[in-house]
Amino acid sequence: MKITNYQALILLEMEETKADKGIWRPDLAEQLSSYTTTVFDNLIKLQKKKLVDKYEFNNGLQGRNRILWFATMLGKKAIQIIQEGMK
């Protein structure tokens, strides 16, 4: 399975922020200094590869649910491989 450098950067940023409970897409885009649409496109590609997953929650107010993204177990293994390759 191949991932791009940008997708690897997203996974590493998720690991760096300790996003066990998930990270919100605008926060991730801000940390990467990138557009939210670019981040979203790459998150969808990573989701298709089963490296990340999402869940949504509602705080009881009107409006859309907040969607948080997190690395799956396979994604965490990919993060370890990327980090070992960087050494």
C-alpha positions in Angstrom: 0.0 0.0 0.0 1.4 3.3 -1.1 0.8 6.6 0.6 2.0 10.1 -0.5 4.3 12.3 1.5 1.4 14.6 2.4 -0.6 11.7 3.7 2.3 10.5 5.8 2.6 14.1 7.1 -1.1 14.0 8.2 -0.5 10.7 10.0 2.6 12.0 11.7 0.8 15.2 12.8 -2.0 13.1 14.2 0.6 11.1 16.2 2.4 14.3 17.4 -0.8 15.9 18.7 -1.7 12.6 20.6 -5.1 12.5 18.9 -6.3 9.3 20.6 -9.7 10.8 21.0 -9.5 12.4 17.5 -8.6 15.6 15.9 -10.9 18.1 14.2 -10.2 18.7 10.5 -9.8 22.6 10.8 -7.3 22.1 13.7 -5.4 19.6 11.6 -5.4 22.0 8.6 -4.2 24.8 10.9 -1.3 22.8 12.2 -0.3 21.8 8.7 -0.7 25.3 7.3 -2.9 23.9 4.6 -6.5 24.2 3.3 -9.2 22.2 4.9 -10.3 20.8 1.6 -6.9 19.4 0.8 -6.7 17.8 4.2 -10.2 16.4 3.8 -9.3 14.9 0.4 -6.3 13.2 1.8 -8.2 12.0 4.9 -10.8 10.3 2.7 -7.9 8.6 0.8 -6.4 7.4 4.1 -9.9 6.2 5.2 -10.2 4.1 2.1 -6.9 2.5 3.0 -8.2 2.0 6.5 -5.4 4.0 8.1 -7.8 6.6 9.7 -11.4 6.6 10.7 -13.8 9.2 11.9 -16.6 9.5 14.4 -19.0 12.3 15.0 -20.6 13.7 18.1 -23.3 16.2 18.9 -23.0 18.6 21.8 -26.8 18.9 22.1 -27.0 22.1 20.2 -28.4 22.8 16.8 -26.1 22.5 13.8 -23.9 19.9 12.3 -22.2 17.2 14.3 -18.5 17.7 14.9 -16.5 15.0 13.1 -13.2 13.9 14.7 -10.6 11.9 12.8 -8.2 9.4 14.5 -5.6 6.8 13.4 -6.7 3.2 13.4 -4.5 0.3 14.6 -3.3 -0.1 11.1 -2.6 3.6 10.9 -0.6 3.5 14.1 1.5 0.7 12.7 2.1 2.8 9.5 3.1 5.8 11.7 5.7 3.5 13.5 7.1 2.4 10.1 7.3 6.0 8.8 9.1 7.1 12.0 11.6 4.2 11.7 12.3 5.2 8.1 13.0 8.8 9.2 15.8 7.7 11.6 
